[in-house]
Amino acid sequence: MDIKVLGPGCAKCKKTEKLVQEVIKEIGVDATVEKVSDMMQIASYGVFGTPSVIVDGKVKCTGKVPKKDDIKNWLLNK
């Protein structure tokens, strides 16, 4: 599973990345997490708000810090 956390490095982006890492550990899923901070690369995903989370190429969240339960659902029910 390929997960991308998009954001320039603000506090909300860092919190989102931390939550994603925690959920991966908790549920034991095999995933790689990439932090994307380049604004041109972020724009290429078609998102204009950060933080954003992309799971296997699909935008799951944009413009807010997701809840842990939401992240679990994305990863278990992709």
N, C-alpha and C positions, 0 to 999 in steps of 0.2 A: 504494500500500500504506500502511495506517495502523497505526503501531506505538505502543503506549503502554507506558511503564515506570512501574509503580506503586510508590511508596515514599515515606516521610516525609523522605528526604534523608540517610539514614545512609550510611556508607562503602560498604556492599554495594550499595545502590541506585545510588549514583553510579558504582560500578564497572560495574554492569550496563548503565547508560545509555551509558557510554563504550564498552563492548564492542559494543553494538548499533550505535553510530555507526561504529565501526571496520569492522565486517562490512559495513555498507551501502556504505562507501567501497570496500572490497576487491572486492566482487562487482558494484558498479555498479548496484544496484537502485534504482528510483525509489520512495522512501519518505519519509514524514514521521514524525518521532518526537516524541511529546508526553510530557512528564514530569508525572505526576499525583501530587500530594502531599497532597491533601485526603482525610482519612480517610473521610469520608462517601462521597465519590466512589469511593474504592478499594473500600469495602464494597459499593457498588452493582454491582461486577463479580463479586461472590460469592467473592472471595479474602480469606483471613484471615491470610496470611503475606506478608511482603515481603522482598526485591523480587519483583515479579511482572512478567511480560511478556505483553502482549496483542497479537496480530497479526490485523488485520482482524476484530476482535471475538471471537477465539478465545483462550482462556487457554492459553499454551504452557508457562509455567513459574511456579512460586510457591514462595516461601520459601527460595530459594537463588540464588546467582550462576550463571547458565548458562555452559556452555563455548562457545567460539567456534564449534566444529563444530556444536553443537546450533542455535545462532542461524542459521548458514548454511543448515542443513537446513530450518528453519522458513521462511526467506525464499525459498529456491529451490523448495521443494516445498509451497507453501501450497495 
